[in-house]
Amino acid sequence: MNQEIIDKYNVSTPRYTSYPPANYFGLMNSGDYLENVDKSNDATNNNISFYIHMPFCRRLCHYCGCNSYPMGNSQTVNDYINALHKEIDIVAKHISPNRKISQIHYGGGSPTAIATSELKALNEHLLGLFPTIEHPEIAIECHPGFLTAQQWEELLDCRFNRFSIGVQDTNATVLKAVNRQEPEIPLREIFNILRSRDVSINMDFLFGLPHQTPESFAESISIAKELHPDRLVTFSYGHVPWVFPRQKILGTIGLPEPEEKNRMFTLAAQTLEEAGYNQLGMDHFVLPTDELYIARQQKMLRRNFQGYCTRRTTGQVYAFGVSGISQLDDAYAQNGKNINDYIQTINEGNLYIQKGYKLSETEKVVREVVEELLCNYHVDFEAVANNLGLENAETVKNCCNYDVAKLKDMENDGIITINGNCITLTDERSPFVRNVAAAIDPMMLNTTRQFSKPI
């Protein structure tokens, strides 16, 4: 990828974690949300996916774009967890009891900042309400900086079967610059503990941070390669200090140039592919036996706010806790961000829904196209029409902003190939899949909203 192409396409573009992106959400109340929860019982795919947001961190990292807060006093933490249990019960009354849980995911913040006994109680609460599919995914994001060997053992007893370890980088200078605590015990010891049970291990890395170079980041990835996790993710740091002021300090220290970031990703990808991993989507690397890779080969990979998933584990997402986003067929709904307001509202017997989005039928079509591109680096407009019961490919294109001139320009630049009703990314390593999605997104016409850059 030459510098001219990087400069041309490295522009403000949505990440498309959802469609429409979350910064398009408007006002929504709990009544609107519960009405959509009731409707979700009749969704075609009505598996249950639960997300729990734990906003607390023992130390805030400068790069963080999550809704995170210092741990504070223990009473606030206890009150928050009690509110989570109450919120679960309020929403569960609107979910049909015969539906099955396919996924539970804990994010943050740092979920592992919470006592393992509390995590276990939350899992038991959720799993006691509904049956599960065979082998549901019960995942937790882990900060290795404050976990002892005993605490890793205790997490295994909480019924988690997927652990995402937020390493970010193995270089002490980089971690110090971004205010992230190094692992409490060696990564090898963590892997030995987790591998004693039949669980899956992810490792998460972040590139584009101060003091990182392509060579230093490749060294971190090489260390991870030797540990041989089931999945490894290389997230591109999105610098949006106008949204998260804490990121300003990283700009002051100095960030790598886009061409350096591109080399970081390229070297990391080469290292992992040589070790037998396959790239999946924008940033995941998985082994050939992984169900995500199999779904990708079948062009059936899916995506939600928690990351990539298969049709087996995907479902209607019901989120709990501050800033949690529920992701239903017809609507999104997001809780407010203030912890004290959340606790008070839930204790009064009400939900804390503040924002959301009700999708039109046209937007559901665009969502399907965007998801196909982001997950499978390919979209067949005729297949989308068939899946959604629409007349033909032209019907789908008419729902989108199918900009022929812009897409042809991308084809001339080697970003995509256009074959009849199909668009395919020429390079599955391309960070510019977001640009392709934006080229067919009607919401990007004359938008003034700001987004991070692909590189």
Secondary structure per residue as TSV (DSSP state, phi and psi in degrees):
chain	resnum	aa	ss	phi	psi
A	1	M	-	360.0	116.8
A	2	N	-	-83.1	166.9
A	3	Q	H	-63.9	-33.0
A	4	E	H	-62.8	-42.0
A	5	I	H	-67.3	-42.4
A	6	I	H	-58.9	-47.7
A	7	D	H	-63.4	-35.9
A	8	K	H	-69.5	-38.8
A	9	Y	H	-105.3	-8.3
A	10	N	-	-83.4	70.3
A	11	V	S	-124.9	165.0
A	12	S	-	-53.6	117.8
A	13	T	-	-147.0	138.1
A	14	P	-	-59.3	148.9
A	15	R	-	-77.4	-20.2
A	16	Y	-	56.9	40.6
A	17	T	S	-60.7	-29.6
A	18	S	S	-139.8	166.1
A	19	Y	S	-130.0	122.4
A	20	P	S	-68.5	159.2
A	21	P	-	-59.9	157.6
A	22	A	G	-62.6	-24.2
A	23	N	G	-78.4	6.8
A	24	Y	G	-98.7	-5.3
A	25	F	-	-63.3	147.7
A	26	G	E	-121.5	-164.0
A	27	L	E	-69.3	140.4
A	28	M	-	-148.7	147.6
A	29	N	-	-114.1	173.1
A	30	S	H	-66.4	-31.8
A	31	G	H	-63.4	-43.0
A	32	D	H	-61.4	-42.2
A	33	Y	H	-64.9	-48.7
A	34	L	H	-64.2	-31.1
A	35	E	H	-62.1	-40.0
A	36	N	H	-74.9	-28.8
A	37	V	H	-63.7	-44.4
A	38	D	H	-58.2	-44.2
A	39	K	H	-65.4	-31.6
A	40	S	H	-65.4	-17.9
A	41	N	T	-63.2	-22.6
A	42	D	T	-103.5	10.2
A	43	A	-	-64.4	152.0
A	44	T	S	-58.4	-48.7
A	45	N	S	-103.9	98.2
A	46	N	-	-109.9	28.0
A	47	N	-	-59.0	157.5
A	48	I	E	-104.0	126.9
A	49	S	E	-119.9	119.9
A	50	F	E	-102.8	136.4
A	51	Y	E	-121.8	132.3
A	52	I	E	-120.0	124.7
A	53	H	E	-98.8	119.9
A	54	M	E	-105.9	105.1
A	55	P	-	-81.8	-6.1
A	56	F	E	-84.7	142.7
A	57	C	E	-135.9	144.8
A	58	R	S	-74.4	-25.1
A	59	R	S	-151.7	134.5
A	60	L	-	-88.3	125.8
A	61	C	-	-81.3	141.7
A	62	H	T	-64.7	-29.2
A	63	Y	T	-81.3	-11.2
A	64	C	-	-60.8	131.9
A	65	G	-	-111.0	17.9
A	66	C	S	-97.5	168.6
A	67	N	-	-84.4	91.7
A	68	S	-	-126.7	149.1
A	69	Y	E	-140.2	153.0
A	70	P	E	-59.8	154.4
A	71	M	-	-54.9	-38.8
A	72	G	-	68.2	-157.4
A	73	N	-	-85.4	156.0
A	74	S	H	-65.2	-27.9
A	75	Q	H	-64.8	-40.9
A	76	T	H	-63.3	-42.5
A	77	V	H	-62.2	-45.3
A	78	N	H	-62.9	-42.5
A	79	D	H	-64.1	-37.0
A	80	Y	H	-65.1	-45.4
A	81	I	H	-65.3	-39.7
A	82	N	H	-61.4	-38.8
A	83	A	H	-65.9	-36.0
A	84	L	H	-58.3	-46.1
A	85	H	H	-60.1	-40.9
A	86	K	H	-67.9	-40.8
A	87	E	H	-63.5	-40.6
A	88	I	H	-57.4	-44.6
A	89	D	H	-67.2	-36.0
A	90	I	H	-62.7	-46.9
A	91	V	H	-74.5	-37.7
A	92	A	H	-60.4	-28.3
A	93	K	T	-63.6	-20.1
A	94	H	T	-99.3	1.6
A	95	I	S	-105.8	129.0
A	96	S	-	-57.7	131.8
A	97	P	T	-68.1	-15.7
A	98	N	T	-89.2	-3.9
A	99	R	-	-75.0	158.7
A	100	K	-	-115.7	142.7
A	101	I	E	-78.1	126.4
A	102	S	E	-110.1	-18.6
A	103	Q	E	-155.8	137.2
A	104	I	E	-130.5	131.5
A	105	H	E	-137.2	130.0
A	106	Y	E	-106.9	123.2
A	107	G	E	-128.6	-176.5
A	108	G	E	-168.3	-153.2
A	109	G	S	49.7	-162.2
A	110	S	-	-126.0	96.3
A	111	P	G	-54.5	-31.4
A	112	T	G	-79.0	2.9
A	113	A	G	-75.4	-16.1
A	114	I	S	-86.9	147.0
A	115	A	-	-56.0	137.3
A	116	T	H	-61.3	-29.5
A	117	S	H	-63.7	-35.4
A	118	E	H	-71.7	-38.6
A	119	L	H	-64.0	-41.4
A	120	K	H	-62.7	-41.9
A	121	A	H	-65.0	-38.2
A	122	L	H	-65.7	-42.2
A	123	N	H	-63.5	-42.1
A	124	E	H	-64.3	-36.4
A	125	H	H	-62.1	-52.0
A	126	L	H	-62.6	-47.3
A	127	L	H	-72.3	-15.9
A	128	G	H	-84.4	-11.6
A	129	L	H	-89.5	-33.5
A	130	F	S	-140.1	153.6
A	131	P	-	-70.3	171.9
A	132	T	E	-123.0	158.7
A	133	I	E	-70.1	171.5
A	134	E	E	-68.9	129.2
A	135	H	E	55.3	62.3
A	136	P	E	-66.5	156.6
A	137	E	E	-93.4	120.1
A	138	I	E	-120.3	102.8
A	139	A	E	-119.0	151.7
A	140	I	E	-142.1	138.2
A	141	E	E	-85.5	128.7
A	142	C	E	-118.0	131.9
A	143	H	-	-96.9	112.4
A	144	P	G	-75.9	-3.7
A	145	G	G	-71.2	-18.2
A	146	F	G	-133.1	16.9
A	147	L	-	-107.7	124.5
A	148	T	-	-82.8	171.1
A	149	A	H	-59.6	-40.6
A	150	Q	H	-63.4	-39.2
A	151	Q	H	-68.2	-35.6
A	152	W	H	-62.4	-40.5
A	153	E	H	-62.2	-41.4
A	154	E	H	-66.1	-36.2
A	155	L	H	-61.4	-35.3
A	156	L	H	-63.8	-25.9
A	157	D	T	-85.8	0.8
A	158	C	T	-93.4	5.3
A	159	R	T	79.2	14.1
A	160	F	-	-72.6	139.8
A	161	N	-	-124.1	2.7
A	162	R	E	-139.6	127.4
A	163	F	E	-118.8	121.3
A	164	S	E	-102.8	111.0
A	165	I	E	-93.4	116.2
A	166	G	E	-81.7	80.5
A	167	V	E	-76.6	-47.6
A	168	Q	E	70.9	-47.7
A	169	D	-	-167.8	152.6
A	170	T	S	-100.7	-0.1
A	171	N	-	-86.8	121.6
A	172	A	H	-62.5	-35.0
A	173	T	H	-65.8	-42.0
A	174	V	H	-64.3	-46.6
A	175	L	H	-62.5	-39.4
A	176	K	H	-64.6	-40.5
A	177	A	H	-63.3	-33.4
A	178	V	T	-98.9	6.6
A	179	N	T	67.0	36.8
A	180	R	-	-108.2	132.9
A	181	Q	-	-71.1	135.9
A	182	E	-	-70.0	160.9
A	183	P	-	-56.0	139.3
A	184	E	S	-66.3	-40.0
A	185	I	S	-125.2	158.9
A	186	P	-	-58.1	145.6
A	187	L	H	-56.8	-37.6
A	188	R	H	-59.6	-40.5
A	189	E	H	-67.3	-39.3
A	190	I	H	-59.5	-45.5
A	191	F	H	-63.3	-40.2
A	192	N	H	-61.3	-40.1
A	193	I	H	-66.5	-48.4
A	194	L	H	-68.1	-35.6
A	195	R	T	-72.2	-7.6
A	196	S	T	-72.8	-13.2
A	197	R	S	-121.7	165.9
A	198	D	S	-85.5	72.8
A	199	V	-	-124.6	161.8
A	200	S	E	-99.4	145.9
A	201	I	E	-122.8	125.7
A	202	N	E	-107.8	150.6
A	203	M	E	-124.8	130.9
A	204	D	E	-109.0	131.3
A	205	F	E	-125.5	156.9
A	206	L	E	-130.1	125.8
A	207	F	E	-118.7	151.9
A	208	G	S	105.2	17.7
A	209	L	-	-93.3	162.2
A	210	P	T	-56.7	142.5
A	211	H	T	73.2	-4.6
A	212	Q	-	-77.2	142.3
A	213	T	-	-126.0	163.6
A	214	P	H	-55.2	-38.3
A	215	E	H	-72.5	-41.0
A	216	S	H	-68.7	-37.6
A	217	F	H	-69.1	-37.4
A	218	A	H	-61.6	-35.2
A	219	E	H	-66.0	-41.3
A	220	S	H	-61.4	-41.6
A	221	I	H	-66.9	-35.4
A	222	S	H	-63.9	-39.4
A	223	I	H	-62.5	-43.5
A	224	A	H	-63.5	-40.3
A	225	K	H	-56.9	-40.2
A	226	E	H	-66.1	-29.3
A	227	L	H	-76.5	-22.2
A	228	H	-	58.8	60.2
A	229	P	-	-68.5	162.4
A	230	D	S	-68.9	-37.0
A	231	R	E	-138.3	150.7
A	232	L	E	-139.2	134.0
A	233	V	E	-120.0	132.6
A	234	T	E	-116.0	92.4
A	235	F	E	-79.1	140.1
A	236	S	E	-86.4	124.5
A	237	Y	-	-63.2	124.4
A	238	G	-	-99.0	111.0
A	239	H	-	-88.4	102.7
A	240	V	-	-132.0	66.4
A	241	P	T	-63.5	-18.6
A	242	W	T	-72.3	-17.6
A	243	V	T	-98.3	-43.6
A	244	F	-	-122.0	93.1
A	245	P	G	-56.1	-25.8
A	246	R	G	-61.8	-20.2
A	247	Q	G	-74.9	-13.3
A	248	K	H	-57.9	-35.5
A	249	I	H	-62.0	-29.9
A	250	L	H	-71.2	-36.8
A	251	G	H	-63.6	-34.6
A	252	T	H	-67.6	-41.1
A	253	I	H	-66.9	-39.4
A	254	G	-	117.8	129.5
A	255	L	-	-111.9	151.3
A	256	P	-	-61.0	148.9
A	257	E	-	-71.1	157.6
A	258	P	H	-53.5	-40.2
A	259	E	H	-66.2	-32.1
A	260	E	H	-68.4	-41.6
A	261	K	H	-61.7	-40.6
A	262	N	H	-62.4	-39.6
A	263	R	H	-67.5	-36.7
A	264	M	H	-57.3	-49.3
A	265	F	H	-65.4	-42.9
A	266	T	H	-62.7	-45.3
A	267	L	H	-65.8	-39.8
A	268	A	H	-62.9	-44.4
A	269	A	H	-62.0	-43.2
A	270	Q	H	-61.8	-43.7
A	271	T	H	-60.4	-44.0
A	272	L	H	-73.8	-37.1
A	273	E	H	-65.9	-37.3
A	274	E	H	-64.1	-25.9
A	275	A	T	-88.9	3.7
A	276	G	T	98.1	6.6
A	277	Y	-	-85.9	154.0
A	278	N	E	-116.7	135.4
A	279	Q	E	-73.5	143.4
A	280	L	E	-139.2	120.7
A	281	G	T	64.7	-151.3
A	282	M	T	-78.3	-27.4
A	283	D	T	-149.1	0.6
A	284	H	E	-96.9	146.9
A	285	F	E	-130.8	127.1
A	286	V	E	-135.1	159.7
A	287	L	-	-78.0	156.8
A	288	P	T	-60.6	-22.4
A	289	T	T	-86.8	-6.1
A	290	D	S	-69.0	139.3
A	291	E	H	-64.7	-25.6
A	292	L	H	-66.3	-40.2
A	293	Y	H	-67.6	-40.7
A	294	I	H	-62.3	-41.9
A	295	A	H	-64.3	-37.9
A	296	R	H	-64.3	-41.0
A	297	Q	H	-62.9	-31.7
A	298	Q	T	-90.5	4.6
A	299	K	T	54.8	42.0
A	300	M	-	-125.4	20.6
A	301	L	-	-72.4	142.9
A	302	R	E	-124.3	176.1
A	303	R	E	-153.3	140.0
A	304	N	E	-138.8	-169.9
A	305	F	T	-63.4	-20.0
A	306	Q	T	-88.3	-8.1
A	307	G	E	126.0	-162.7
A	308	Y	E	-74.9	148.8
A	309	C	E	-153.6	169.9
A	310	T	-	-99.4	169.6
A	311	R	T	-63.5	-24.7
A	312	R	T	-66.8	-42.7
A	313	T	T	-98.6	-13.8
A	314	T	-	-70.7	158.3
A	315	G	-	-174.3	-169.3
A	316	Q	E	-76.3	126.2
A	317	V	E	-96.5	123.5
A	318	Y	E	-114.2	117.8
A	319	A	E	-104.9	144.5
A	320	F	E	-127.6	147.0
A	321	G	S	98.3	168.3
A	322	V	T	-59.7	137.8
A	323	S	T	66.7	-0.2
A	324	G	-	-61.1	137.6
A	325	I	E	-112.5	118.1
A	326	S	E	-84.0	139.7
A	327	Q	E	-128.1	93.4
A	328	L	-	-106.4	168.8
A	329	D	S	-55.4	-41.8
A	330	D	S	-103.3	-11.5
A	331	A	E	-161.0	159.1
A	332	Y	E	-113.2	149.4
A	333	A	E	-143.6	133.7
A	334	Q	E	-125.0	133.4
A	335	N	E	-71.2	155.6
A	336	G	-	-67.5	174.2
A	337	K	S	-104.9	-11.4
A	338	N	-	-84.2	122.6
A	339	I	H	-64.6	-46.6
A	340	N	H	-65.1	-40.1
A	341	D	H	-65.4	-37.6
A	342	Y	H	-61.2	-49.7
A	343	I	H	-59.9	-46.4
A	344	Q	H	-63.3	-45.2
A	345	T	H	-63.2	-45.2
A	346	I	H	-65.6	-41.1
A	347	N	H	-64.1	-24.3
A	348	E	T	-82.8	0.4
A	349	G	T	88.8	12.8
A	350	N	-	-114.8	158.8
A	351	L	-	-86.2	159.2
A	352	Y	-	-105.1	29.6
A	353	I	E	-65.8	129.1
A	354	Q	E	-124.4	-31.6
A	355	K	E	-133.3	163.2
A	356	G	E	177.6	-171.0
A	357	Y	E	-158.0	128.7
A	358	K	E	-99.7	117.9
A	359	L	-	-80.5	138.3
A	360	S	-	-79.3	167.9
A	361	E	H	-62.8	-37.3
A	362	T	H	-64.2	-42.6
A	363	E	H	-66.2	-30.0
A	364	K	H	-65.0	-35.4
A	365	V	H	-67.0	-46.6
A	366	V	H	-62.0	-39.6
A	367	R	H	-57.3	-42.6
A	368	E	H	-62.8	-41.9
A	369	V	H	-65.4	-46.5
A	370	V	H	-62.3	-42.8
A	371	E	H	-64.5	-39.9
A	372	E	H	-60.3	-44.5
A	373	L	H	-63.2	-49.2
A	374	L	H	-67.5	-31.6
A	375	C	H	-89.4	-43.4
A	376	N	H	-114.1	0.9
A	377	Y	S	54.8	28.9
A	378	H	E	-162.1	141.7
A	379	V	E	-141.4	133.8
A	380	D	E	-110.3	106.9
A	381	F	H	-63.9	-30.2
A	382	E	H	-69.3	-40.7
A	383	A	H	-65.5	-38.9
A	384	V	H	-61.5	-42.2
A	385	A	H	-59.4	-44.2
A	386	N	H	-64.1	-43.2
A	387	N	H	-64.0	-34.6
A	388	L	H	-98.1	2.9
A	389	G	T	70.5	31.9
A	390	L	-	-97.4	168.5
A	391	E	S	-65.0	-52.0
A	392	N	-	-165.1	-177.2
A	393	A	H	-60.2	-36.0
A	394	E	H	-64.5	-33.7
A	395	T	H	-61.0	-42.3
A	396	V	H	-65.6	-46.3
A	397	K	H	-61.3	-36.0
A	398	N	H	-67.8	-25.6
A	399	C	H	-73.9	-27.6
A	400	C	T	-92.7	174.3
A	401	N	T	-96.5	76.0
A	402	Y	-	-76.8	87.2
A	403	D	-	-84.4	95.1
A	404	V	H	-58.3	-44.5
A	405	A	H	-62.4	-44.9
A	406	K	H	-67.1	-40.1
A	407	L	H	-67.8	-38.8
A	408	K	H	-63.4	-38.1
A	409	D	H	-62.2	-41.7
A	410	M	H	-64.6	-36.5
A	411	E	H	-66.2	-42.5
A	412	N	H	-63.8	-29.9
A	413	D	T	-84.2	-0.6
A	414	G	T	80.8	14.4
A	415	I	S	-80.1	-40.1
A	416	I	E	-137.3	166.8
A	417	T	E	-121.9	142.9
A	418	I	E	-114.8	120.9
A	419	N	E	-131.5	98.0
A	420	G	T	63.3	-118.1
A	421	N	T	-97.8	17.7
A	422	C	E	-116.7	139.7
A	423	I	E	-118.5	130.3
A	424	T	E	-132.4	133.2
A	425	L	E	-68.4	134.1
A	426	T	S	-74.4	-23.3
A	427	D	-	-134.4	117.5
A	428	E	T	-71.5	-4.0
A	429	R	T	-90.7	-6.0
A	430	S	-	-62.0	126.0
A	431	P	T	-76.9	-3.6
A	432	F	T	-95.8	16.9
A	433	V	H	-61.2	-31.3
A	434	R	H	-63.0	-37.7
A	435	N	H	-65.9	-37.7
A	436	V	H	-65.5	-43.6
A	437	A	H	-60.8	-41.2
A	438	A	H	-64.3	-29.2
A	439	A	H	-69.7	-19.4
A	440	I	T	-111.1	6.8
A	441	D	-	-94.3	112.9
A	442	P	G	-63.0	-23.8
A	443	M	G	-71.6	-14.7
A	444	M	G	-86.5	-4.0
A	445	L	T	-70.8	116.9
A	446	N	T	58.6	28.4
A	447	T	-	-73.5	147.2
A	448	T	-	-110.0	4.5
A	449	R	-	-73.3	150.0
A	450	Q	-	-101.6	142.9
A	451	F	-	-135.8	169.4
A	452	S	-	-76.7	168.8
A	453	K	-	-94.3	150.8
A	454	P	-	-59.1	-36.3
A	455	I	-	-113.1	360.0
